[in-house]
């Protein structure tokens, strides 16, 4: 998000902030896609409501809304993917009875190594995932009470080169990540106040294996790396609205422990204990066509590991306004200060990170990052179009980054260390959404984004800065054709610019284009869709991908065709 990722972007799932030992840009979020209504992206510092780690923004995976009327709805889906010879199946069920409601789902997917554009395969890119989740709730005159349980296990190969054959069973090195999330939240109305308590608990169990194992491995086999991260969080929020004024007061906290299994052969980060506590407030006032929002927050973090007992205390604030004039133009401006305390990995890492193909070392003397971001945006809309443009400038003091050294391990693996320098990121986005008057079922969307990043102290570009992007989307819907109630066609063209504004230790990433297309056929309870990705079979590696670190590089997947069938009942 605007050049920031990994530890600087908070991920919310089922209302809970996730913590899954994912420290770098190469880690996925491992969130099941079933049961998700949409994804909300919050750009820029969101520290006021989400804590210090939301310096870059927030990805909020919003669950499906409960049914509006009494009854039950079910959905079964199954898919096939040609590039990885992959299969995926899922089941979802929702029910509402009077003031009770619940949703539950489960799914499974299994993929072999994906095929490269040259018909070879990315060695060890295989993965398997199975998951289950359920949420329940009750709505009454006194408020709403909801709960969630989610469990997922993912076995993932760590890409290690190129092969002439595709395999499905796990080979060294590979990792297993298991996540269990339990949440309880409420909404209660007390006089003119709305009280929202929230509590969540997550267990993330991550293992890495270096010896060859079959997918059906024995329970007593020992992992090279075996870490359990347990996180307990709470959030108590109170809101009051009157006329055109709203105020929010809240407190948040966290207690987190990391434990390494005593039988594990390696140690990347030590056993540790982390505690957070914060208080915050937010005020929103509307004055006819003008709306102003301001707020502040104080955070305290304590990290204990080995013989270190570290404290971090800092504050955040935000001031912004929105002006709506002539019912067609909306102008927004905002300035926000955020901060991010260094995490356990950045402070204490001392071991081989197989997923990144490097040996990484932390620094116990790291200080908190502090940033000041200003952004301005303009929104213009008419009957058949909408246009948005935004610019931002983000100044970060003591920016933490990892950089290669001249050292290597005995096995020849490069040694990387965490460092700090002042940094600056700036850029913008523009987007056009157009529905022609004569073809209102035609939807045309085009967006462009760019970001520049500088290491101010070393006077050079900041490493791991994404390339500029131009994305285009064309969609058209037909009704009552080809025996279908609705037929939906879409075509996507994405252009990624050449990234040659790089750190001296990086390599230039060439420009590339991707074309994707899909056809969706809807008939009553049935849905059939055909998707094509990378239709031109382009060879490319995104600039942020660590597949570049592998000898000779490993391209992303080539042309892939997927078929999906769903039935509702």
Helices and strands as residue ranges (DSSP letters): G 6-8, E 9-13, E 16-17, E 36-43, H 47-50, G 52-54, E 57-63, E 71-81, E 86-97, E 100-111, E 121-122, E 127-140, E 143-157, E 162-163, E 174-190, E 193-209, E 225-242, E 245-260, E 272-287, E 290-305, E 308-325, E 329-340, H 344-348, E 350-353, G 354-356, E 358-361, E 369-381, E 385-408, E 414-434, E 442-455, E 460-461, E 469-481, E 484-496, E 512-523, E 526-533, G 546-549, E 560-568
